[in-house]
Amino acid sequence: MGEHSSVDIHAHYFPDAFLKLVASEGGNFGATFDESGGAGPVIDVGPLHVGPVGRRFIDLDARIEDTDGQGVQVQALSLTQPMAYWSGNGEFARRLTEAYNDALAEAHQAHPDRLVGFATLPMQDVPLAVVEAKRLAGLPGIKGVYMATNIAGTELSTPDFFPVYEVLEDAGLPLFLHPLEVIGMQRLRPYYLLNLLGNPFDTCVAAAHLIFGGVLDRFPKLEICLSHAGGAFPFLVGRLHHGWKVREECKHLEHGPETYMRRFHYDTISHSAPSL
């Protein structure tokens, strides 16, 4: 690698094991899987759409070749939409997440100096998510957990999720947050605004809930990364901080939102999966 090599922490990956499970059983839970176009699988689950998933998102040799051309030394692989919350069935979500996380470990073992993984969890079933979070400690190459900015409409600040955060904090596994079902989806459908505006706004909403909901205070060692350079959060944190000063419903915090800026990490604005 040259002097400008880098680490890419926002790199989406769809292993064969995950895709085959969605293709064979996803229809039982509302997913459609279509490979007829020839450019790669297309997955639709309700309002969530992904694809065509091209070769470089599936084949590790193609990915390594791609990263060589980009000057990327290491990639942290992660699952983007539709993630694994959509089935409404904890057992199927468990199988999806186990298949995905095992594939991350296999990718790391195949390319230990080039690929690591951000695991996924079946967050719609917290006891199963806790079990899988604990299992991650035994999987090689797992460096964190990739999670949506809300779980099927439930905010990340709900106490139901605290047992998962406790496991991740104890294990030293950071959370990488990525938008999934964003606010205002109907209004944002034209002009690709679901991505261009919905993603950064939903990231800001999630950060605000983590702050005002007390998650950052309760789990002081839990590291959290906000995707897309923090979305709208770095631009609106001053407004949130002012609200903490003047609004009664925000004054329960000892410290204002600007104090928590350093608790969040941020990736770069662009990443390796623009077409998805």
C-alpha positions in Angstrom: 0.0 0.0 0.0 1.1 3.5 -0.7 1.6 6.4 1.7 -2.1 7.4 1.2 -3.6 4.1 2.3 -6.5 4.3 4.7 -8.9 2.3 6.9 -12.5 2.2 5.6 -15.0 1.6 8.4 -18.1 2.0 6.2 -18.0 -0.9 3.7 -21.1 -3.0 3.1 -20.9 -6.7 2.5 -23.4 -9.4 1.5 -22.0 -12.9 2.0 -23.4 -15.8 0.1 -24.7 -17.5 3.3 -26.8 -14.4 4.2 -28.1 -14.0 0.7 -29.0 -17.7 0.3 -31.0 -17.6 3.6 -32.9 -14.5 2.5 -33.6 -16.1 -1.0 -34.8 -19.4 0.4 -36.8 -18.3 3.4 -37.1 -14.6 3.4 -40.4 -14.8 1.4 -42.0 -16.3 4.5 -41.4 -13.0 6.3 -42.3 -10.5 3.5 -39.0 -10.2 1.6 -38.6 -10.5 -2.2 -35.4 -11.7 -3.7 -34.9 -11.2 -7.5 -31.8 -12.1 -9.5 -33.5 -11.9 -12.9 -31.9 -8.6 -14.0 -28.4 -10.2 -14.2 -26.6 -7.4 -12.3 -26.9 -9.0 -8.9 -29.6 -9.7 -6.3 -32.3 -7.2 -5.6 -34.0 -7.4 -2.1 -37.2 -5.6 -1.1 -38.7 -5.7 2.3 -41.6 -3.3 2.7 -40.2 0.2 2.2 -36.6 -1.1 2.2 -34.8 -1.7 -1.1 -31.3 -2.8 -1.8 -29.5 -3.7 -5.0 -28.6 -4.8 -7.5 -25.9 -6.1 -5.2 -22.9 -6.2 -7.4 -20.0 -8.6 -7.4 -17.7 -6.5 -5.3 -20.3 -6.5 -2.4 -20.3 -10.4 -2.4 -17.0 -11.7 -3.7 -14.0 -11.2 -1.4 -11.4 -11.4 -4.2 -13.2 -8.6 -6.1 -13.4 -6.6 -2.9 -9.7 -6.9 -2.2 -9.0 -5.9 -5.8 -11.3 -2.9 -5.4 -9.7 -1.8 -2.2 -6.2 -2.1 -3.7 -7.3 0.4 -6.4 -8.7 2.8 -3.8 -5.6 2.7 -1.6 -7.6 1.2 1.3 -5.5 -0.9 3.7 -8.2 -2.3 5.9 -12.0 -2.5 5.6 -14.5 -3.1 8.3 -17.3 -5.0 6.7 -20.9 -4.4 7.6 -24.5 -5.2 6.6 -26.6 -2.4 5.3 -30.4 -2.5 4.6 -32.5 -4.4 5.0 -30.4 -5.6 8.0 -32.2 -8.3 10.1 -35.0 -6.6 12.0 -37.7 -7.0 9.3 -38.8 -10.6 9.8 -40.7 -10.0 13.0 -39.5 -13.5 13.9 -36.7 -13.7 16.4 -35.6 -17.2 15.4 -35.2 -16.4 11.8 -33.4 -13.1 12.7 -31.1 -15.2 14.9 -30.2 -17.4 12.0 -29.7 -14.4 9.7 -27.4 -12.7 12.1 -25.4 -15.9 13.0 -24.9 -16.6 9.3 -23.8 -13.0 8.7 -21.5 -12.8 11.7 -19.9 -16.2 10.9 -19.2 -15.0 7.4 -17.5 -11.9 8.8 -15.2 -14.1 10.8 -14.5 -16.3 7.7 -13.7 -13.1 5.7 -11.2 -12.0 8.3 -9.6 -15.4 8.5 -9.2 -15.4 4.7 -7.7 -11.9 4.7 -6.6 -11.2 8.2 -4.6 -8.1 7.4 -7.2 -6.6 5.2 -10.7 -7.3 6.5 -12.4 -7.1 9.9 -16.1 -7.1 10.7 -18.9 -5.0 12.3 -21.4 -7.7 13.5 -25.2 -7.5 13.4 -27.6 -8.4 16.2 -31.3 -9.6 16.2 -32.3 -6.5 18.2 -36.1 -7.1 17.8 -35.6 -10.0 20.3 -33.4 -8.6 23.1 -32.6 -11.9 24.8 -31.4 -13.4 21.5 -29.4 -10.2 20.8 -27.7 -10.6 24.2 -26.8 -14.2 23.5 -25.4 -13.2 20.1 -23.5 -10.2 21.5 -21.8 -12.5 24.0 -21.0 -15.0 21.2 -19.1 -12.3 19.3 -16.2 -12.5 21.7 -15.3 -15.8 20.3 -15.4 -14.8 16.6 -12.1 -13.7 15.0 -12.0 -10.2 13.5 -15.1 -8.8 15.0 -14.3 -5.1 15.9 -17.8 -3.7 16.7 -21.5 -3.9 16.1 -23.5 -2.3 13.3 -26.9 -1.1 14.3 -29.8 0.9 12.8 -30.6 4.3 14.2 -33.9 2.9 15.3 -35.1 -0.7 15.6 -38.3 -1.0 13.6 -39.4 2.4 14.9 -38.2 1.9 18.5 -35.7 4.4 19.6 -32.2 3.3 20.8 -32.8 4.9 24.1 -35.5 2.5 25.2 -34.3 0.7 28.4 -35.2 -2.6 26.8 -32.0 -2.4 24.8 -29.8 -1.7 27.9 -28.8 -5.4 28.4 -27.3 -5.4 24.9 -25.4 -2.2 25.6 -24.1 -3.6 28.9 -22.6 -6.6 27.1 -21.1 -4.5 24.3 -19.6 -2.0 26.9 -18.1 -4.9 28.9 -16.6 -6.5 25.7 -15.2 -3.2 24.5 -17.2 -3.4 21.2 -18.3 -0.1 19.8 -21.6 0.6 18.1 -21.6 1.9 14.5 -25.0 3.5 13.8 -26.5 3.6 10.3 -29.9 4.8 9.2 -32.5 2.3 8.1 -36.2 3.2 8.3 -35.7 7.0 8.4 -38.1 9.7 9.5 -40.5 11.1 6.9 -40.1 8.3 4.4 -43.2 9.2 2.4 -42.1 12.8 1.9 -38.5 11.8 1.1 -39.2 9.2 -1.7 -38.7 11.6 -4.6 -35.2 12.6 -5.8 -33.3 10.0 -3.7 -34.1 12.2 -0.6 -34.5 9.1 1.6 -30.7 8.8 1.4 -29.6 12.4 0.8 -31.7 13.9 3.6 -33.3 11.0 5.5 -30.1 9.4 6.5 -28.3 12.4 8.0 -31.5 13.5 9.8 -32.2 10.1 11.3 -28.7 9.9 12.6 -29.2 13.2 14.4 -32.4 12.0 15.9 -30.7 8.8 17.2 -27.9 10.8 18.7 -30.4 13.1 20.5 -32.2 10.1 21.9 -29.0 8.6 23.2 -28.1 11.8 24.9 -31.5 12.9 26.3 -32.4 9.3 27.0 -29.4 8.9 29.3 -27.7 6.1 27.4 -24.4 7.9 27.3 -24.5 8.5 31.0 -25.5 5.0 31.9 -22.8 3.4 29.7 -19.9 5.8 29.9 -17.4 3.4 28.2 -19.7 2.5 25.3 -18.2 3.9 22.1 -20.6 5.0 19.4 -19.8 6.0 15.8 -22.2 8.0 13.7 -22.2 7.3 10.0 -22.0 9.8 7.2 -19.7 12.1 9.2 -22.3 12.3 12.0 -25.2 13.3 9.7 -26.9 16.4 10.8 -25.8 16.1 14.4 -22.6 18.2 14.3 -24.6 21.0 12.6 -27.6 20.9 15.0 -26.0 20.1 18.3 -25.9 23.8 19.2 -29.7 23.9 18.8 -30.1 20.8 20.9 -27.8 22.4 23.6 -29.9 25.6 23.6 -33.0 23.5 24.0 -31.4 21.9 27.1 -31.0 25.3 28.5 -34.5 26.6 28.0 -36.9 23.6 27.8 -38.1 22.0 30.9 -38.4 18.6 29.2 -34.6 18.7 28.4 -33.3 20.0 31.8 -33.1 16.5 33.4 -29.5 16.2 32.1 -26.7 17.4 34.3 -24.7 18.3 31.2 -25.9 19.7 27.8 -25.6 18.0 24.4 -22.5 19.9 23.4 -20.7 18.2 26.3 -21.4 14.8 24.7 -19.8 15.7 21.3 -16.6 13.9 22.1 -18.5 10.7 23.0 -19.3 10.2 19.4 -16.9 9.1 16.6 -17.6 9.9 12.9 -16.8 8.2 9.7 -16.0 10.0 6.4 -18.8 11.5 4.3 -18.4 9.1 1.4 -18.0 5.3 1.6 -17.5 2.3 -0.6 -21.2 1.5 -1.4 -22.7 4.5 -3.1 -25.0 2.5 -5.3 -26.8 0.8 -2.4 
